[in-house]
Amino acid sequence: MDLAGMVAFVTGGSGDVGAAVSRSLASAGADVALSYVGNADGAMRTADAVQALGKRAVAVQIDQRDPAAIDAAARQVVEGFGRVDVLVNNAAWNIGIPFKDLDALTADVWDRVLETNLRGPFLLSRALAPHLRAHGCGRIVNIASIGGLYPMSSSIAYSASKAGLIHLTRCLAVALAPDVTVNCVAPGLIEGTRMAKRLPPEVVDAVREQVVLGRTASIADIAAQVVAFCRAESVTGQVLVVDGGGPGCMR
């Protein structure tokens, strides 16, 4: 699919990955709406970067735990741009809790992680589904994690949420076919990001030691794969790992 003239909605656009995805989509020809929770300055920097590439941009505040806020944001984007062709479910929340520390993983933490990382993407996909279907060439790309494929991440809750997002990808691929393709990028450790800084040190060390390339996930590669999924005409329900070659995902 040619992305020129298309409109993409990237959640978590104020963060490192969301900003890179937004810029890559703009470089490919799409106008970009992006969401943020509290980092308005980061969102505006991303919007400015998109506009510098000659494309329209708008930043929308969303708490993904609030269904009403999700519906309102979807309406705002559609009313502002007239259409939405691409949804990138990138926004997520994590906290570093070692797997063995079950007592620290409270019900409140569990709910915040699952509501943000799994329920939010479903509700956004549902809210935008009629618009993604409208022209017969909609795209959803979910940003999951290798933690959803094998048991290593910032917490059990984070791994469970990303495993759910990976299967949600497959389920939505069935539900929205043939008008919308739904795919997923599963990054490994992305060092230097705010999300990575919340990981327990032992998790970071273990991942760095395991990857065969000697370097962990690249933000540029993640953004490029999002664009590749958007351009593809016959790929849906797929998960692509970007992690530097972790043996756990080479199966």
C-alpha atoms as an extended CHARMM CRD file, in Angstrom:
* protein
*
       251  EXT
         1         1  MET       CA              0.0000000000        0.0000000000        0.0000000000  PROA      1               0.0000000000
         2         2  ASP       CA              1.1910000000        3.4720000000       -0.8280000000  PROA      2               0.0000000000
         3         3  LEU       CA              1.0380000000        5.5310000000        2.3690000000  PROA      3               0.0000000000
         4         4  ALA       CA              0.9530000000        8.8820000000        0.5750000000  PROA      4               0.0000000000
         5         5  GLY       CA             -2.1950000000       10.7220000000        1.6380000000  PROA      5               0.0000000000
         6         6  MET       CA             -3.0320000000        8.1900000000        4.3580000000  PROA      6               0.0000000000
         7         7  VAL       CA             -3.6520000000        9.0610000000        8.0100000000  PROA      7               0.0000000000
         8         8  ALA       CA             -1.9660000000        7.1380000000       10.8240000000  PROA      8               0.0000000000
         9         9  PHE       CA             -2.8000000000        7.2140000000       14.5220000000  PROA      9               0.0000000000
        10        10  VAL       CA              0.1960000000        6.2900000000       16.7010000000  PROA      10              0.0000000000
        11        11  THR       CA             -0.4360000000        5.8290000000       20.4150000000  PROA      11              0.0000000000
        12        12  GLY       CA              2.3490000000        6.6660000000       22.8230000000  PROA      12              0.0000000000
        13        13  GLY       CA              3.7590000000        9.1370000000       20.3260000000  PROA      13              0.0000000000
        14        14  SER       CA              5.5780000000       11.1100000000       23.0020000000  PROA      14              0.0000000000
        15        15  GLY       CA              7.9230000000        8.2020000000       23.7700000000  PROA      15              0.0000000000
        16        16  ASP       CA             11.0420000000        6.9530000000       22.0380000000  PROA      16              0.0000000000
        17        17  VAL       CA              9.4770000000        4.2120000000       19.9070000000  PROA      17              0.0000000000
        18        18  GLY       CA              6.2830000000        6.1390000000       19.1700000000  PROA      18              0.0000000000
        19        19  ALA       CA              8.2540000000        9.1580000000       17.9920000000  PROA      19              0.0000000000
        20        20  ALA       CA             10.3940000000        7.0210000000       15.6650000000  PROA      20              0.0000000000
        21        21  VAL       CA              7.3240000000        5.2670000000       14.2400000000  PROA      21              0.0000000000
        22        22  SER       CA              5.5880000000        8.6160000000       13.7110000000  PROA      22              0.0000000000
        23        23  ARG       CA              8.5770000000       10.0160000000       11.8310000000  PROA      23              0.0000000000
        24        24  SER       CA              8.9140000000        6.8980000000        9.6910000000  PROA      24              0.0000000000
        25        25  LEU       CA              5.2410000000        6.9410000000        8.7250000000  PROA      25              0.0000000000
        26        26  ALA       CA              5.4860000000       10.6350000000        7.8720000000  PROA      26              0.0000000000
        27        27  SER       CA              8.5690000000        9.9710000000        5.7580000000  PROA      27              0.0000000000
        28        28  ALA       CA              6.5260000000        7.3320000000        3.9180000000  PROA      28              0.0000000000
        29        29  GLY       CA              3.8300000000        9.9170000000        3.1500000000  PROA      29              0.0000000000
        30        30  ALA       CA              1.2700000000        9.6510000000        5.9530000000  PROA      30              0.0000000000
        31        31  ASP       CA             -0.2190000000       12.3840000000        8.0890000000  PROA      31              0.0000000000
        32        32  VAL       CA              0.0830000000       11.4460000000       11.7630000000  PROA      32              0.0000000000
        33        33  ALA       CA             -2.0680000000       11.8040000000       14.8400000000  PROA      33              0.0000000000
        34        34  LEU       CA             -0.3100000000       10.7640000000       18.0250000000  PROA      34              0.0000000000
        35        35  SER       CA             -1.4110000000       10.2260000000       21.5800000000  PROA      35              0.0000000000
        36        36  TYR       CA              0.2150000000       10.9240000000       24.9160000000  PROA      36              0.0000000000
        37        37  VAL       CA             -0.7380000000       10.6730000000       28.5820000000  PROA      37              0.0000000000
        38        38  GLY       CA              1.2790000000       13.2930000000       30.4520000000  PROA      38              0.0000000000
        39        39  ASN       CA              4.3490000000       14.0780000000       28.3630000000  PROA      39              0.0000000000
        40        40  ALA       CA              2.8980000000       16.9640000000       26.3520000000  PROA      40              0.0000000000
        41        41  ASP       CA              6.3530000000       18.3560000000       25.5520000000  PROA      41              0.0000000000
        42        42  GLY       CA              7.4680000000       15.0510000000       24.0690000000  PROA      42              0.0000000000
        43        43  ALA       CA              4.2730000000       14.8110000000       22.0430000000  PROA      43              0.0000000000
        44        44  MET       CA              4.7800000000       18.2920000000       20.6310000000  PROA      44              0.0000000000
        45        45  ARG       CA              8.3630000000       17.4690000000       19.6850000000  PROA      45              0.0000000000
        46        46  THR       CA              7.1120000000       14.4670000000       17.7540000000  PROA      46              0.0000000000
        47        47  ALA       CA              4.3810000000       16.5240000000       16.0830000000  PROA      47              0.0000000000
        48        48  ASP       CA              6.9500000000       19.1670000000       15.1270000000  PROA      48              0.0000000000
        49        49  ALA       CA              9.1800000000       16.4620000000       13.6160000000  PROA      49              0.0000000000
        50        50  VAL       CA              6.2800000000       15.1400000000       11.5340000000  PROA      50              0.0000000000
        51        51  GLN       CA              5.4320000000       18.6470000000       10.3300000000  PROA      51              0.0000000000
        52        52  ALA       CA              9.0670000000       19.2460000000        9.4460000000  PROA      52              0.0000000000
        53        53  LEU       CA              8.7080000000       16.3190000000        7.0440000000  PROA      53              0.0000000000
        54        54  GLY       CA              5.8700000000       18.1560000000        5.3180000000  PROA      54              0.0000000000
        55        55  LYS       CA              2.9740000000       16.1950000000        6.8280000000  PROA      55              0.0000000000
        56        56  ARG       CA              0.0960000000       17.1840000000        9.0860000000  PROA      56              0.0000000000
        57        57  ALA       CA              0.2840000000       16.2550000000       12.7600000000  PROA      57              0.0000000000
        58        58  VAL       CA             -1.8660000000       16.5400000000       15.8590000000  PROA      58              0.0000000000
        59        59  ALA       CA             -1.2670000000       15.4030000000       19.4460000000  PROA      59              0.0000000000
        60        60  VAL       CA             -4.1820000000       13.9580000000       21.4220000000  PROA      60              0.0000000000
        61        61  GLN       CA             -4.1830000000       13.2520000000       25.1480000000  PROA      61              0.0000000000
        62        62  ILE       CA             -5.5160000000        9.8240000000       26.1550000000  PROA      62              0.0000000000
        63        63  ASP       CA             -5.5930000000        7.7800000000       29.3230000000  PROA      63              0.0000000000
        64        64  GLN       CA             -5.8900000000        4.3170000000       27.7800000000  PROA      64              0.0000000000
        65        65  ARG       CA             -7.4690000000        3.0320000000       30.9700000000  PROA      65              0.0000000000
        66        66  ASP       CA            -10.5190000000        5.2410000000       30.3380000000  PROA      66              0.0000000000
        67        67  PRO       CA            -12.8840000000        3.8590000000       27.6630000000  PROA      67              0.0000000000
        68        68  ALA       CA            -14.6630000000        7.2080000000       27.3210000000  PROA      68              0.0000000000
        69        69  ALA       CA            -11.3450000000        8.9600000000       26.6730000000  PROA      69              0.0000000000
        70        70  ILE       CA            -10.4930000000        6.4140000000       23.9730000000  PROA      70              0.0000000000
        71        71  ASP       CA            -13.7860000000        6.9610000000       22.1660000000  PROA      71              0.0000000000
        72        72  ALA       CA            -13.3980000000       10.7460000000       22.4230000000  PROA      72              0.0000000000
        73        73  ALA       CA             -9.8580000000       10.6400000000       21.0480000000  PROA      73              0.0000000000
        74        74  ALA       CA            -10.9310000000        8.4330000000       18.1380000000  PROA      74              0.0000000000
        75        75  ARG       CA            -13.6690000000       10.9160000000       17.2600000000  PROA      75              0.0000000000
        76        76  GLN       CA            -11.2330000000       13.8180000000       17.5290000000  PROA      76              0.0000000000
        77        77  VAL       CA             -8.7630000000       12.2320000000       15.1320000000  PROA      77              0.0000000000
        78        78  VAL       CA            -11.4270000000       11.3000000000       12.5880000000  PROA      78              0.0000000000
        79        79  GLU       CA            -13.0150000000       14.7390000000       12.7330000000  PROA      79              0.0000000000
        80        80  GLY       CA             -9.6220000000       16.4280000000       12.4200000000  PROA      80              0.0000000000
        81        81  PHE       CA             -8.3060000000       14.4220000000        9.4720000000  PROA      81              0.0000000000
        82        82  GLY       CA            -11.4820000000       13.0770000000        7.8880000000  PROA      82              0.0000000000
        83        83  ARG       CA            -10.2160000000        9.4920000000        7.8940000000  PROA      83              0.0000000000
        84        84  VAL       CA             -7.9240000000        7.0130000000        9.6570000000  PROA      84              0.0000000000
        85        85  ASP       CA             -6.1110000000        4.3470000000        7.6650000000  PROA      85              0.0000000000
        86        86  VAL       CA             -3.4490000000        3.0930000000       10.0930000000  PROA      86              0.0000000000
        87        87  LEU       CA             -3.5510000000        2.4220000000       13.8390000000  PROA      87              0.0000000000
        88        88  VAL       CA             -0.2970000000        1.7020000000       15.6550000000  PROA      88              0.0000000000
        89        89  ASN       CA             -0.9890000000        0.4550000000       19.1850000000  PROA      89              0.0000000000
        90        90  ASN       CA              2.3130000000        1.4120000000       20.7720000000  PROA      90              0.0000000000
        91        91  ALA       CA              1.3790000000        2.9720000000       24.1270000000  PROA      91              0.0000000000
        92        92  ALA       CA              2.1570000000        0.7890000000       27.1310000000  PROA      92              0.0000000000
        93        93  TRP       CA              3.0340000000        0.9250000000       30.8060000000  PROA      93              0.0000000000
        94        94  ASN       CA              5.3980000000       -1.2420000000       32.7970000000  PROA      94              0.0000000000
        95        95  ILE       CA              7.0580000000       -1.4810000000       36.1740000000  PROA      95              0.0000000000
        96        96  GLY       CA             10.0040000000       -3.5660000000       37.2810000000  PROA      96              0.0000000000
        97        97  ILE       CA              8.8700000000       -6.4110000000       39.5330000000  PROA      97              0.0000000000
        98        98  PRO       CA             10.9350000000       -9.6290000000       39.5750000000  PROA      98              0.0000000000
        99        99  PHE       CA              8.8780000000      -12.6690000000       38.6560000000  PROA      99              0.0000000000
       100       100  LYS       CA              9.5930000000      -14.3470000000       41.9880000000  PROA      100             0.0000000000
       101       101  ASP       CA              8.2220000000      -11.3910000000       43.9730000000  PROA      101             0.0000000000
       102       102  LEU       CA              4.5580000000      -12.3030000000       43.6600000000  PROA      102             0.0000000000
       103       103  ASP       CA              3.5330000000      -10.2050000000       46.6530000000  PROA      103             0.0000000000
       104       104  ALA       CA              4.7590000000       -7.0170000000       44.9700000000  PROA      104             0.0000000000
       105       105  LEU       CA              2.5380000000       -7.6720000000       41.9560000000  PROA      105             0.0000000000
       106       106  THR       CA             -0.6180000000       -6.2640000000       43.4890000000  PROA      106             0.0000000000
       107       107  ALA       CA             -4.0800000000       -6.2860000000       41.9400000000  PROA      107             0.0000000000
       108       108  ASP       CA             -3.7840000000       -2.5520000000       41.2750000000  PROA      108             0.0000000000
       109       109  VAL       CA             -0.5020000000       -2.9720000000       39.4000000000  PROA      109             0.0000000000
       110       110  TRP       CA             -1.8870000000       -5.9300000000       37.4550000000  PROA      110             0.0000000000
       111       111  ASP       CA             -4.9750000000       -3.9550000000       36.4420000000  PROA      111             0.0000000000
       112       112  ARG       CA             -3.0000000000       -0.8870000000       35.3780000000  PROA      112             0.0000000000
       113       113  VAL       CA             -0.6900000000       -2.9460000000       33.1670000000  PROA      113             0.0000000000
       114       114  LEU       CA             -3.4280000000       -5.0530000000       31.5610000000  PROA      114             0.0000000000
       115       115  GLU       CA             -5.8520000000       -2.1870000000       31.0830000000  PROA      115             0.0000000000
       116       116  THR       CA             -3.2070000000       -0.0080000000       29.4420000000  PROA      116             0.0000000000
       117       117  ASN       CA             -1.3690000000       -2.6240000000       27.3930000000  PROA      117             0.0000000000
       118       118  LEU       CA             -4.1790000000       -4.9610000000       26.3200000000  PROA      118             0.0000000000
       119       119  ARG       CA             -7.6500000000       -3.5730000000       26.9060000000  PROA      119             0.0000000000
       120       120  GLY       CA             -6.6650000000       -0.1430000000       25.5620000000  PROA      120             0.0000000000
       121       121  PRO       CA             -5.4600000000       -1.4650000000       22.1670000000  PROA      121             0.0000000000
       122       122  PHE       CA             -8.6330000000       -3.5320000000       21.8120000000  PROA      122             0.0000000000
       123       123  LEU       CA            -10.8830000000       -0.5670000000       22.5860000000  PROA      123             0.0000000000
       124       124  LEU       CA             -8.9810000000        1.6730000000       20.1640000000  PROA      124             0.0000000000
       125       125  SER       CA             -9.1570000000       -0.9710000000       17.4530000000  PROA      125             0.0000000000
       126       126  ARG       CA            -12.8780000000       -1.3590000000       18.0270000000  PROA      126             0.0000000000
       127       127  ALA       CA            -13.5070000000        2.3890000000       18.0160000000  PROA      127             0.0000000000
       128       128  LEU       CA            -11.5970000000        2.9100000000       14.7680000000  PROA      128             0.0000000000
       129       129  ALA       CA            -12.6310000000       -0.2980000000       12.9830000000  PROA      129             0.0000000000
       130       130  PRO       CA            -15.3780000000        1.3370000000       10.8560000000  PROA      130             0.0000000000
       131       131  HSD       CA            -12.9140000000        3.9680000000        9.6270000000  PROA      131             0.0000000000
       132       132  LEU       CA            -10.1140000000        1.4660000000        9.0080000000  PROA      132             0.0000000000
       133       133  ARG       CA            -12.5400000000       -0.6550000000        7.0000000000  PROA      133             0.0000000000
       134       134  ALA       CA            -13.9570000000        2.2800000000        5.0360000000  PROA      134             0.0000000000
       135       135  HSD       CA            -11.5100000000        2.1780000000        2.1240000000  PROA      135             0.0000000000
       136       136  GLY       CA            -10.7310000000       -1.5370000000        2.1770000000  PROA      136             0.0000000000
       137       137  CYS       CA             -7.0490000000       -1.0400000000        3.0100000000  PROA      137             0.0000000000
       138       138  GLY       CA             -6.8150000000       -0.4020000000        6.7510000000  PROA      138             0.0000000000
       139       139  ARG       CA             -3.8060000000       -1.3710000000        8.8040000000  PROA      139             0.0000000000
       140       140  ILE       CA             -3.3000000000       -2.1260000000       12.5060000000  PROA      140             0.0000000000
       141       141  VAL       CA              0.2010000000       -2.7200000000       13.8380000000  PROA      141             0.0000000000
       142       142  ASN       CA              0.5520000000       -3.6620000000       17.4950000000  PROA      142             0.0000000000
       143       143  ILE       CA              3.8090000000       -3.1760000000       19.3790000000  PROA      143             0.0000000000
       144       144  ALA       CA              4.1670000000       -6.1240000000       21.7330000000  PROA      144             0.0000000000
       145       145  SER       CA              7.3570000000       -7.5340000000       23.2760000000  PROA      145             0.0000000000
       146       146  ILE       CA              9.4190000000      -10.6890000000       23.3290000000  PROA      146             0.0000000000
       147       147  GLY       CA              8.1380000000      -10.8760000000       26.9010000000  PROA      147             0.0000000000
       148       148  GLY       CA              4.8590000000      -11.9740000000       25.3380000000  PROA      148             0.0000000000
       149       149  LEU       CA              6.5870000000      -14.9120000000       23.6610000000  PROA      149             0.0000000000
       150       150  TYR       CA              8.6630000000      -16.2550000000       26.5210000000  PROA      150             0.0000000000
       151       151  PRO       CA              8.7770000000      -15.5820000000       30.2810000000  PROA      151             0.0000000000
       152       152  MET       CA             11.2750000000      -12.7530000000       30.6850000000  PROA      152             0.0000000000
       153       153  SER       CA             10.3250000000       -9.0920000000       31.0270000000  PROA      153             0.0000000000
       154       154  SER       CA              9.8130000000       -6.3430000000       33.5750000000  PROA      154             0.0000000000
       155       155  SER       CA              7.0680000000       -8.3190000000       35.3270000000  PROA      155             0.0000000000
       156       156  ILE       CA              4.6400000000      -11.1970000000       34.9890000000  PROA      156             0.0000000000
       157       157  ALA       CA              1.8800000000       -8.6820000000       34.3390000000  PROA      157             0.0000000000
       158       158  TYR       CA              3.8090000000       -7.0950000000       31.4590000000  PROA      158             0.0000000000
       159       159  SER       CA              4.5300000000      -10.4710000000       29.8710000000  PROA      159             0.0000000000
       160       160  ALA       CA              0.9030000000      -11.5120000000       30.2350000000  PROA      160             0.0000000000
       161       161  SER       CA             -0.3090000000       -8.2610000000       28.6950000000  PROA      161             0.0000000000
       162       162  LYS       CA              1.9930000000       -8.6150000000       25.6950000000  PROA      162             0.0000000000
       163       163  ALA       CA              1.1270000000      -12.2800000000       25.2070000000  PROA      163             0.0000000000
       164       164  GLY       CA             -2.4880000000      -11.1690000000       25.1420000000  PROA      164             0.0000000000
       165       165  LEU       CA             -1.6800000000       -8.4230000000       22.6300000000  PROA      165             0.0000000000
       166       166  ILE       CA              0.0280000000      -10.9330000000       20.3510000000  PROA      166             0.0000000000
       167       167  HSD       CA             -3.0340000000      -13.1780000000       20.3620000000  PROA      167             0.0000000000
       168       168  LEU       CA             -5.3230000000      -10.1620000000       20.0120000000  PROA      168             0.0000000000
       169       169  THR       CA             -3.3690000000       -9.4210000000       16.8190000000  PROA      169             0.0000000000
       170       170  ARG       CA             -4.3070000000      -12.8220000000       15.4100000000  PROA      170             0.0000000000
       171       171  CYS       CA             -7.9130000000      -12.5680000000       16.5320000000  PROA      171             0.0000000000
       172       172  LEU       CA             -8.3780000000       -9.0980000000       15.0330000000  PROA      172             0.0000000000
       173       173  ALA       CA             -6.7400000000      -10.2960000000       11.8160000000  PROA      173             0.0000000000
       174       174  VAL       CA             -9.6340000000      -12.7530000000       11.5220000000  PROA      174             0.0000000000
       175       175  ALA       CA            -12.2870000000      -10.3040000000       12.7070000000  PROA      175             0.0000000000
       176       176  LEU       CA            -11.3130000000       -7.4410000000       10.3930000000  PROA      176             0.0000000000
       177       177  ALA       CA            -10.3990000000       -9.3630000000        7.2400000000  PROA      177             0.0000000000
       178       178  PRO       CA            -10.4330000000       -8.7150000000        4.3440000000  PROA      178             0.0000000000
       179       179  ASP       CA            -10.5510000000       -4.9380000000        4.7550000000  PROA      179             0.0000000000
       180       180  VAL       CA             -7.9010000000       -4.5110000000        7.4640000000  PROA      180             0.0000000000
       181       181  THR       CA             -4.5860000000       -6.2930000000        8.0200000000  PROA      181             0.0000000000
       182       182  VAL       CA             -3.4310000000       -6.7020000000       11.6080000000  PROA      182             0.0000000000
       183       183  ASN       CA              0.1900000000       -7.4850000000       12.4660000000  PROA      183             0.0000000000
       184       184  CYS       CA              2.5670000000       -7.1750000000       15.3770000000  PROA      184             0.0000000000
       185       185  VAL       CA              6.1680000000       -6.1810000000       16.0590000000  PROA      185             0.0000000000
       186       186  ALA       CA              7.6790000000       -7.7640000000       19.1690000000  PROA      186             0.0000000000
       187       187  PRO       CA             10.7930000000       -5.8400000000       20.2590000000  PROA      187             0.0000000000
       188       188  GLY       CA             13.3650000000       -7.1060000000       22.6630000000  PROA      188             0.0000000000
       189       189  LEU       CA             15.2490000000       -4.8560000000       25.0400000000  PROA      189             0.0000000000
       190       190  ILE       CA             15.5900000000       -1.3040000000       23.6880000000  PROA      190             0.0000000000
       191       191  GLU       CA             18.3470000000        0.1630000000       25.8120000000  PROA      191             0.0000000000
       192       192  GLY       CA             18.2460000000        3.8350000000       26.7270000000  PROA      192             0.0000000000
       193       193  THR       CA             14.4810000000        4.2150000000       26.5660000000  PROA      193             0.0000000000
       194       194  ARG       CA             12.3020000000        5.2090000000       29.4990000000  PROA      194             0.0000000000
       195       195  MET       CA             10.6630000000        1.7860000000       29.4260000000  PROA      195             0.0000000000
       196       196  ALA       CA             14.0160000000        0.0060000000       29.6200000000  PROA      196             0.0000000000
       197       197  LYS       CA             15.0490000000        2.0650000000       32.6180000000  PROA      197             0.0000000000
       198       198  ARG       CA             12.1810000000        0.5290000000       34.5960000000  PROA      198             0.0000000000
       199       199  LEU       CA             13.5280000000       -3.0030000000       34.1310000000  PROA      199             0.0000000000
       200       200  PRO       CA             15.2940000000       -4.8290000000       36.9570000000  PROA      200             0.0000000000
       201       201  PRO       CA             19.0930000000       -4.7520000000       36.3490000000  PROA      201             0.0000000000
       202       202  GLU       CA             19.2860000000       -8.5440000000       36.2630000000  PROA      202             0.0000000000
       203       203  VAL       CA             16.8220000000       -8.6240000000       33.3550000000  PROA      203             0.0000000000
       204       204  VAL       CA             18.8770000000       -6.1130000000       31.3530000000  PROA      204             0.0000000000
       205       205  ASP       CA             22.1050000000       -8.0160000000       31.9860000000  PROA      205             0.0000000000
       206       206  ALA       CA             20.5700000000      -11.3570000000       31.0260000000  PROA      206             0.0000000000
       207       207  VAL       CA             19.1520000000      -10.0610000000       27.7580000000  PROA      207             0.0000000000
       208       208  ARG       CA             22.3760000000       -8.3220000000       26.7360000000  PROA      208             0.0000000000
       209       209  GLU       CA             24.3670000000      -11.4980000000       27.3400000000  PROA      209             0.0000000000
       210       210  GLN       CA             22.0110000000      -13.7020000000       25.3090000000  PROA      210             0.0000000000
       211       211  VAL       CA             21.5400000000      -11.8590000000       22.0070000000  PROA      211             0.0000000000
       212       212  VAL       CA             23.7270000000      -13.3080000000       19.2750000000  PROA      212             0.0000000000
       213       213  LEU       CA             24.3750000000      -10.0060000000       17.4830000000  PROA      213             0.0000000000
       214       214  GLY       CA             25.8480000000       -8.4660000000       20.6200000000  PROA      214             0.0000000000
       215       215  ARG       CA             23.4040000000       -5.5540000000       20.3270000000  PROA      215             0.0000000000
       216       216  THR       CA             19.8020000000       -5.2990000000       21.4380000000  PROA      216             0.0000000000
       217       217  ALA       CA             16.7100000000       -4.0530000000       19.5950000000  PROA      217             0.0000000000
       218       218  SER       CA             17.0360000000       -1.0140000000       17.3250000000  PROA      218             0.0000000000
       219       219  ILE       CA             14.3220000000        1.6460000000       17.3810000000  PROA      219             0.0000000000
       220       220  ALA       CA             15.0030000000        2.3390000000       13.7070000000  PROA      220             0.0000000000
       221       221  ASP       CA             14.4110000000       -1.3270000000       12.8460000000  PROA      221             0.0000000000
       222       222  ILE       CA             11.1720000000       -1.3810000000       14.8410000000  PROA      222             0.0000000000
       223       223  ALA       CA              9.8680000000        1.6990000000       13.0390000000  PROA      223             0.0000000000
       224       224  ALA       CA             10.9030000000        0.2820000000        9.6680000000  PROA      224             0.0000000000
       225       225  GLN       CA              8.9850000000       -2.9420000000       10.3320000000  PROA      225             0.0000000000
       226       226  VAL       CA              5.8600000000       -0.9750000000       11.2250000000  PROA      226             0.0000000000
       227       227  VAL       CA              6.0560000000        0.7680000000        7.8560000000  PROA      227             0.0000000000
       228       228  ALA       CA              6.7430000000       -2.5570000000        6.1060000000  PROA      228             0.0000000000
       229       229  PHE       CA              3.6050000000       -4.0940000000        7.6250000000  PROA      229             0.0000000000
       230       230  CYS       CA              1.5970000000       -1.0510000000        6.5330000000  PROA      230             0.0000000000
       231       231  ARG       CA              2.8450000000       -1.3660000000        2.9540000000  PROA      231             0.0000000000
       232       232  ALA       CA              2.2850000000       -5.1330000000        2.7110000000  PROA      232             0.0000000000
       233       233  GLU       CA             -0.8660000000       -6.2530000000        0.8960000000  PROA      233             0.0000000000
       234       234  SER       CA             -0.9480000000       -9.9740000000        1.7670000000  PROA      234             0.0000000000
       235       235  VAL       CA              0.4670000000      -10.1960000000        5.2930000000  PROA      235             0.0000000000
       236       236  THR       CA             -1.8300000000      -10.4060000000        8.3160000000  PROA      236             0.0000000000
       237       237  GLY       CA             -1.8950000000      -12.0720000000       11.7230000000  PROA      237             0.0000000000
       238       238  GLN       CA              1.8980000000      -12.1450000000       11.9160000000  PROA      238             0.0000000000
       239       239  VAL       CA              4.4120000000      -11.3520000000       14.6560000000  PROA      239             0.0000000000
       240       240  LEU       CA              7.9290000000      -10.1830000000       13.8110000000  PROA      240             0.0000000000
       241       241  VAL       CA             10.6000000000      -10.1750000000       16.5070000000  PROA      241             0.0000000000
       242       242  VAL       CA             13.2140000000       -7.3900000000       16.6230000000  PROA      242             0.0000000000
       243       243  ASP       CA             15.6230000000       -8.2800000000       19.4200000000  PROA      243             0.0000000000
       244       244  GLY       CA             19.2080000000       -8.6700000000       18.2230000000  PROA      244             0.0000000000
       245       245  GLY       CA             18.8980000000      -12.4280000000       17.9000000000  PROA      245             0.0000000000
       246       246  GLY       CA             17.7050000000      -13.7960000000       21.2300000000  PROA      246             0.0000000000
       247       247  PRO       CA             17.7900000000      -17.6010000000       21.2440000000  PROA      247             0.0000000000
       248       248  GLY       CA             14.4610000000      -17.7160000000       23.0870000000  PROA      248             0.0000000000
       249       249  CYS       CA             12.6580000000      -16.3790000000       20.0070000000  PROA      249             0.0000000000
       250       250  MET       CA             14.5260000000      -18.4320000000       17.4010000000  PROA      250             0.0000000000
       251       251  ARG       CA             11.8750000000      -21.1280000000       17.2730000000  PROA      251             0.0000000000
